[in-house]
Amino acid sequence: MKGTQLGEFEEIVLLTIAALYDDAYSVAVLEEIGRRMERPMSIGAIHRTMQRLEEKGLVKSRFGEATTERGGRRKRLFTVTPAGERSLFEARTLRNDLWAAIPKGAFNTSFS
């Protein structure tokens, strides 16, 4: 298993796989991230990132059933592994700790 340190885009893809739960395949991940980030994304970037996450042991994949709408092809579905879940919780903890460490008045503006 490769290192489990997450890059920002890997974290976003991993969170999206978790959010899509049992319907996390590359096109669904692409559409969900594109909708949430409001910017275009390439399917190649999604594929490479999902492959990297699988190599790190943070997700696992399986093939769904063949469907006529996909010309008899099967979807490759991804799920988060326990190591992926742990990695997400560690990333969230680090981010929350850093946000909590920012002193009041450090920013000139207030966002809600």
Secondary structure as the mmCIF struct_conf table of DSSP 4:
data_model
#
loop_
_struct_conf.conf_type_id
_struct_conf.id
_struct_conf.beg_label_comp_id
_struct_conf.beg_label_asym_id
_struct_conf.beg_label_seq_id
_struct_conf.end_label_comp_id
_struct_conf.end_label_asym_id
_struct_conf.end_label_seq_id
HELX_LH_PP_P HELX_LH_PP_P1 GLN A 5 GLY A 7
HELX_RH_AL_P HELX_RH_AL_P1 GLU A 8 LEU A 20
HELX_RH_3T_P HELX_RH_3T_P1 TYR A 21 ASP A 23
HELX_RH_AL_P HELX_RH_AL_P2 SER A 26 MET A 37
TURN_TY1_P TURN_TY1_P1 GLU A 38 GLU A 38
BEND BEND1 ARG A 39 ARG A 39
HELX_RH_AL_P HELX_RH_AL_P3 ILE A 43 GLU A 55
TURN_TY1_P TURN_TY1_P2 LYS A 56 GLY A 57
BEND BEND2 LEU A 58 LEU A 58
STRN STRN1 VAL A 59 ALA A 66
HELX_RH_3T_P HELX_RH_3T_P2 THR A 68 ARG A 70
TURN_TY1_P TURN_TY1_P3 GLY A 71 GLY A 72
HELX_LH_PP_P HELX_LH_PP_P2 ARG A 73 ARG A 73
STRN STRN2 ARG A 74 VAL A 80
HELX_RH_AL_P HELX_RH_AL_P4 PRO A 82 ALA A 101
BEND BEND3 ILE A 102 ILE A 102
HELX_LH_PP_P HELX_LH_PP_P3 PRO A 103 PRO A 103
TURN_TY1_P TURN_TY1_P4 LYS A 104 GLY A 105
BEND BEND4 ALA A 106 THR A 109
#
